Amino acid sequence: MSRISVRGFAVASATAVTAVGSVVGVASGSTAQNNDAEATAAGTTLLADIPMGEQAQVQTASLTQQADVQAIAADASAKKDAEEAARKAAAETAVAKQEKAKRAAEEAKKREAEKEAASRDAERESTSFAVQSSYSTSQIQAMARSMVPSGQWQCFSNIVDHESSWNYQAVNPSSGAYGLFQALPAGKYASAGADWRTNPATQIKWGLNYMDSRYGSPCDAWAFWQANHWY
């Protein structure tokens, strides 16, 4: 190889080194980029004297350095993107948890208000029916409809259907369970009124309060009944 060819190769190698130095300078925020380029350009006359067998090593080292700089820059960018994504995800998760907690609190408050309203209605309605010597199934169901929240009615009705078929004087011969809800002992109804043996409205008041206090609502009580066949 002639000296001119060697010098040309050295100049090309120096150009690659200069390019790498520029990238390094930009990545590190160095203000000495121009000086580095000048120093490299000034040294190109020496590269022409590098033995031909070592010139490939110089070129490979330059390309490797350039690749390393690019890899470092890519890693830094990827890390920054990942951190930003993590912060965004954490913020979204926090907001979602706050919204969920807020909805749960509102729903709990709503259920509590419904229970209180149902309790007040039951208290009022249980004493507003004229006392009779006997009651038909339709009359008892009408009482219950006026005392049980509309959204809970079907669940309430399902339980009474299975327990007593709406017979307020039903008695279990083996256990002594009594009335619409087959309360055991039967005297439990007395907490709702002394006329529990003869007044279906008193039994309904007791049954509704029992379902609300023990299970949360008639529908929750019905879900338990379906799983266990008792409540």
C-alpha positions in Angstrom: 0.0 0.0 0.0 1.4 3.5 -0.9 1.9 6.1 1.7 -0.9 8.2 0.1 -3.4 5.3 0.6 -2.3 4.9 4.2 -2.7 8.6 4.8 -6.2 8.5 3.2 -7.2 5.7 5.5 -5.8 7.5 8.5 -7.8 10.6 7.6 -11.0 8.5 7.4 -10.2 6.9 10.7 -9.6 10.3 12.2 -12.9 11.5 10.9 -14.6 8.5 12.7 -12.8 9.3 15.9 -13.8 13.0 15.6 -17.4 11.9 15.1 -17.3 9.8 18.2 -15.7 12.6 20.2 -18.5 14.9 19.1 -21.1 12.4 20.3 -19.4 12.0 23.6 -19.2 15.8 24.0 -22.9 16.2 23.4 -23.8 13.3 25.7 -21.7 14.7 28.6 -22.6 18.4 28.0 -18.9 19.2 27.4 -18.1 22.7 26.0 -14.7 21.5 24.7 -16.1 19.8 21.6 -14.5 22.1 19.1 -11.1 21.8 20.8 -11.3 18.0 20.8 -12.2 18.1 17.0 -9.2 20.4 16.3 -6.9 18.2 18.3 -8.0 15.1 16.5 -7.6 16.8 13.1 -4.2 18.0 14.1 -3.2 14.4 14.9 -4.1 12.9 11.5 -0.7 13.3 10.1 0.6 10.8 12.7 -2.1 8.2 11.8 -0.5 7.9 8.4 2.5 6.4 10.1 0.6 3.7 11.9 1.6 0.3 10.5 -1.0 -1.1 8.2 -1.8 -4.1 10.5 -2.8 -1.8 13.3 -5.0 0.5 11.2 -7.9 -1.9 11.4 -7.6 -2.0 15.1 -7.8 1.8 15.3 -10.9 1.8 13.1 -12.6 -1.0 15.1 -11.8 0.9 18.4 -13.4 4.0 16.9 -16.6 2.2 15.9 -16.8 0.4 19.2 -16.5 3.6 21.1 -19.2 5.2 18.9 -21.5 2.2 19.5 -20.9 2.4 23.3 -21.8 6.1 23.3 -25.0 5.4 21.4 -25.9 2.5 23.7 -25.4 4.6 26.8 -27.6 7.4 25.3 -30.3 4.8 24.4 -30.2 3.3 27.9 -30.6 6.7 29.5 -33.5 7.5 27.3 -35.2 4.2 28.0 -34.7 4.6 31.7 -36.2 8.1 31.6 -39.2 6.8 29.7 -39.7 3.9 32.1 -39.5 6.2 35.1 -42.1 8.6 33.6 -44.4 5.7 32.8 -44.1 4.4 36.3 -44.9 7.8 37.8 -47.9 8.1 35.5 -49.1 4.6 36.4 -48.8 5.3 40.1 -50.7 8.5 39.8 -53.5 6.8 37.8 -53.6 3.9 40.4 -53.9 6.4 43.3 -56.8 8.2 41.5 -58.6 5.0 40.8 -58.3 3.9 44.5 -59.6 7.2 45.6 -62.6 7.0 43.3 -63.3 3.4 44.4 -63.2 4.3 48.0 -65.4 7.3 47.4 -68.0 5.1 45.6 -67.9 2.5 48.3 -68.5 5.1 51.0 -71.4 6.6 49.0 -72.9 3.1 48.5 -72.5 2.3 52.2 -74.2 5.6 53.1 -77.0 4.9 50.7 -77.6 1.4 52.1 -77.6 2.7 55.6 -80.1 5.4 54.7 -82.3 2.7 53.0 -82.2 0.5 56.1 -83.1 3.4 58.3 -86.0 4.4 56.1 -87.2 0.8 55.9 -87.0 0.6 59.7 -89.0 3.8 60.1 -91.6 2.6 57.5 -91.9 -0.8 59.2 -92.4 0.9 62.6 -95.1 3.1 61.1 -96.8 0.5 59.0 -96.9 -2.3 61.5 -99.4 -0.3 63.6 -101.4 1.2 60.8 -103.4 -2.0 59.9 -106.8 -2.7 61.4 -106.7 -5.7 63.7 -108.6 -8.6 62.2 -109.5 -12.1 63.5 -107.8 -13.6 60.4 -105.9 -12.5 57.3 -105.7 -13.9 53.8 -102.4 -14.4 52.0 -103.1 -11.5 49.7 -103.7 -9.2 52.7 -100.5 -10.3 54.4 -98.6 -9.8 51.2 -100.1 -6.3 50.8 -98.9 -5.5 54.3 -95.4 -6.7 53.5 -95.3 -4.7 50.2 -96.0 -1.5 52.1 -93.2 -2.2 54.6 -90.4 -3.7 52.5 -88.4 -1.6 50.2 -89.4 -2.2 46.6 -85.9 -3.3 45.5 -85.9 -5.9 48.3 -89.4 -7.2 47.9 -88.8 -10.3 45.7 -86.0 -11.6 47.9 -88.2 -11.0 51.0 -91.1 -12.8 49.4 -88.9 -15.7 48.3 -87.8 -16.4 51.9 -91.4 -16.2 53.3 -92.6 -18.5 50.5 -90.0 -21.1 51.5 -90.4 -20.7 55.3 -94.2 -20.6 55.7 -96.0 -20.1 52.4 -97.3 -16.8 53.9 -99.1 -18.6 56.8 -98.6 -16.3 59.8 -99.8 -19.1 62.1 -97.6 -21.8 60.6 -96.0 -24.1 63.3 -93.2 -26.6 62.8 -94.4 -29.6 64.8 -90.9 -30.9 65.5 -89.1 -27.6 66.5 -91.9 -25.3 67.4 -90.7 -22.6 64.9 -93.6 -20.2 64.3 -95.1 -17.8 61.9 -94.1 -16.2 58.6 -90.4 -16.5 59.2 -90.4 -19.6 61.4 -88.8 -17.8 64.3 -87.2 -20.1 66.8 -88.1 -19.8 69.6 -91.3 -18.2 68.6 -91.1 -15.6 71.4 -88.5 -13.7 69.3 -91.4 -11.9 67.6 -92.2 -10.2 70.9 -89.4 -7.7 70.3 -91.6 -6.2 67.6 -94.9 -6.3 69.4 -96.9 -8.2 72.0 -99.5 -9.1 69.4 -97.1 -11.2 67.3 -99.2 -14.4 67.4 -102.2 -12.7 65.8 -100.8 -9.8 63.8 -98.9 -10.5 60.6 -97.7 -6.9 60.4 -95.8 -7.4 63.7 -94.2 -10.6 62.3 -93.2 -8.7 59.1 -91.7 -5.9 61.1 -89.6 -8.4 63.1 -88.6 -10.4 60.0 -87.5 -7.4 58.1 -85.4 -6.1 61.0 -83.9 -9.6 61.4 -82.8 -9.8 57.8 -81.4 -6.3 57.8 -79.5 -6.6 61.1 -78.1 -10.1 60.5 -77.4 -10.1 56.8 -77.6 -6.5 55.7 -80.8 -6.7 53.6 -83.5 -9.2 52.5 -81.6 -9.9 49.3 -78.4 -10.7 51.3 -80.5 -13.0 53.5 -82.0 -14.7 50.4 -78.5 -15.3 49.0 -77.5 -17.0 52.3 -80.7 -19.0 52.2 -80.0 -20.3 48.7 -76.6 -21.4 49.7 -77.6 -23.1 53.0 -81.4 -23.6 52.9 -81.8 -21.8 56.2 -81.1 -18.2 57.3 
